[in-house]
Amino acid sequence: MRCNDMSNNEYEIIVAGGGIAGLTAALTAARLGRKTLILSGAVPGGHLLSIERIDGYPGFPEGISGYELCPMAQEAAMAEGVEFVPSELIAVTRAESGFTIQAENGSYRARSLIMATGASLKELDVPGETALRGKGVSHCASCDGPMLRGKTAVVVGGGDSALQESLTLAAHAASVIVLQKDAQLTGQAVYQRQVGEQTRISVRCGMQVEAILGAQVVSGVRVRNLATGETSDLPAEAVFIYIGMTPNSGSVAKMITLDENGRIPVDAMLRTTVPGLLAAGLARSGAAGRAVASAGDGAAAAQAADRFLRNGEWQ
Ligand SMILES: Cc1cc2nc3c(=O)[nH]c(=O)nc-3n(C[C@H](O)[C@H](O)[C@H](O)COP(=O)(O)OP(=O)(O)OC[C@H]3O[C@@H](n4cnc5c(N)ncnc54)[C@H](O)[C@@H]3O)c2cc1C
């Protein structure tokens, strides 16, 4: 049992980010007896929240939806005493014994900070994309798929997310066209097999999207065949973009040198070079990109933060 003489806005551990890494970090920190606050953003859950069927998460052989799993993780953390603040971290500075954290709703102090701010889906950065966002351009297949009955959807990308979401869309749309820039798909074998078996999905590799077409709503995409150099227009009512992610790590960029992909470098215990500062999940270097890995990171980072608070060692 520990005596707690911290003031209202002081915490032993603050977790920035309410995805599965952050929720698990906060849960673990609280279970270790630490006064813990999570800056969860407006709605906890991160990417998982909008995923209809999370695959590969142990304990759920048939998958589980994000809107079931995320509230379960949130409730577990709250039950252990984690304080949830629906704000984002804006800036961090080093203070005498820890960090001063500026959030949207005010300022906090923490002896240890776990950055679990994840990553954001990349944009294509082509004409039409910004103007047609929400008018057919989307990152959320489970949200917008049900509106595509009898229609054609384009999915841009060839990795896990693109293939998984094309399968989600195929349950609703009349046809789904996957446009992959590389010569081959890169998603895991199980998704490649399922996509191959789904007659409503066609895959075109070596195709680069150059523009999203439409006046008020999406009417198609302009693509370049990278082998021949020819461009053509494909009619479609919606475009879903899954071409990778950009880490949300900018707020610590002044304190540590980010890796070449903008992620936060950590050691095997998820510690950065700054004592007390850790990173977990998609925001950190070498993240595996799966939900279970982010959850594992969250638990490991909280353990390492607890050890630091106990003995002050950072080697
Ligand atoms: C379409 C799609 C399908 C997927 N399907 C699967 C699947 O079936 N199985 C699987 O294992 N994995 C899947 N994944 C991967 C999985 O979603 C991620 O690996 C995992 O959710 C990452 O969790 P995270 O907590 O590290 O990051 P995130 O989910 O990115 O969470 C980070 C959170 O931090 C918030 N945040 C950002 N900046 C700040 C800030 N400054 N302050 C506070 N909060 C901030 C973000 O808004 C977000 O809520 C999928 C991913 C996508 C995109």
The ligand as a Gaussian input file, in Angstrom:
#p B3LYP/6-31G(d) Opt

LIG

0 1
 C       -9.205000      -1.074000     -41.264000
 C       -8.403000      -1.751000     -40.208000
 C       -8.702000      -3.054000     -39.840000
 C       -7.952000      -3.695000     -38.857000
 N       -8.277000      -4.973000     -38.492000
 C       -7.564000      -5.596000     -37.528000
 C       -7.907000      -6.919000     -37.108000
 O       -8.872000      -7.523000     -37.593000
 N       -7.144000      -7.514000     -36.158000
 C       -6.068000      -6.879000     -35.589000
 O       -5.406000      -7.469000     -34.735000
 N       -5.738000      -5.620000     -35.955000
 C       -6.459000      -4.974000     -36.905000
 N       -6.127000      -3.699000     -37.284000
 C       -4.979000      -3.057000     -36.624000
 C       -5.393000      -2.527000     -35.253000
 O       -6.550000      -1.732000     -35.390000
 C       -4.262000      -1.700000     -34.661000
 O       -3.052000      -2.429000     -34.666000
 C       -4.571000      -1.307000     -33.217000
 O       -5.909000      -0.908000     -33.075000
 C       -3.647000      -0.182000     -32.818000
 O       -3.972000       0.239000     -31.535000
 P       -3.175000       1.452000     -30.881000
 O       -3.801000       1.678000     -29.553000
 O       -1.726000       1.187000     -30.941000
 O       -3.430000       2.703000     -31.844000
 P       -4.774000       3.416000     -32.327000
 O       -5.851000       2.449000     -32.572000
 O       -4.320000       4.301000     -33.454000
 O       -5.192000       4.307000     -31.087000
 C       -4.538000       5.502000     -30.760000
 C       -5.534000       6.455000     -30.144000
 O       -4.842000       7.614000     -29.696000
 C       -5.571000       8.768000     -30.092000
 N       -4.658000       9.905000     -30.156000
 C       -3.914000      10.344000     -31.199000
 N       -3.224000      11.439000     -30.854000
 C       -3.534000      11.686000     -29.564000
 C       -3.132000      12.683000     -28.635000
 N       -2.273000      13.650000     -28.962000
 N       -3.636000      12.640000     -27.383000
 C       -4.511000      11.659000     -27.017000
 N       -4.929000      10.694000     -27.867000
 C       -4.439000      10.707000     -29.112000
 C       -6.177000       8.370000     -31.422000
 O       -7.269000       9.212000     -31.751000
 C       -6.600000       6.944000     -31.119000
 O       -7.854000       6.927000     -30.477000
 C       -6.871000      -3.025000     -38.241000
 C       -6.578000      -1.705000     -38.602000
 C       -7.338000      -1.065000     -39.574000
 C       -7.007000       0.357000     -39.948000

